[in-house]
Amino acid sequence: MQTETRDRRPHAAELKFLVTPDVGDAVRTWAREHLTADPHGTGVHGDAYSTTTLYTDTPDQDVYRRKGSYGRSKYRVRRYGVSDVAFLERKLRTRPLLSKRRSIVPFTELARLDAGLTDLGDWPGLWFATRLAARRLSPVCQVTYDRTARVTSTPYGLARLTVDAHLCARTAEGWRFQSPEYMPVLTDQHIVELKFLVAMPAIFKRLVETFGLAPMTVSKYRLSIAGLGLAPAITTTAAEVA
């Protein structure tokens, strides 16, 4: 198994939309008619999976408040379904580049993130632990949601559509995933997201026009922190579309 990947995408775009459950269901049906199932999906349509993520922040909530470079990067640990591995991830955006780095470690080794850096040796998560220490980051909340994912080919690579529902959260308790005693964060909205390179595919333009979608700035982490009462809500605004 490849334990680390790096992905650098110039001119990458991510558009998000908050929609009602009825619209979310309609978008999901539309996507199943016009797009291909995500290769990692499961379920009846081969396009579904659940995601659980531990998000990190500083004691001063610099990530939540988008302070300086903290507003351009997220460090998180992600688990898909009940997999026995976890993904240590950094997502960094600097115009016009989106960069992702992730390492895969056994689920049982997450506790090593509490160890001193000198005790990690050549562990695949050493880079992640080093940056956590440098940026004063630690787990803040655990977020889960159900995702439907479909893809389509473009001249620049795969473009991806996702519909996320049942967003829930709970406070984190160290580097471990807790039992599902979650607080619902979004009960009356779904999150539709479009990811593509360079130019929006014509099929995505048709989707936006069909459902009258308006892009918004949406962060599952910030929604969860506000929903848990750990910080005041930050108003969702219209997104800048380049």
Secondary structure, DSSP 8 states (H G I E B T S, - for coil): ---EEEEEEETEEEEEEEE-HHHHHHHHHHHHHHSEE-TT-BTTTT-EEEEEEEEEE-TT-TTTTT-GGGGTEEEEEEEETT-SEEEEEEEEEETTEEEEEEEEEEGGGGGGGGS-GGG-TT-TTHHHHHHHHHHT-EEEEEEEEEEEEEEEEETTEEEEEEEEEEEEEEE--SSS---S--EEEESS-EEEEEEEESS--HHHHHHHHHHT---B---HHHHHHHHTTSS------B----
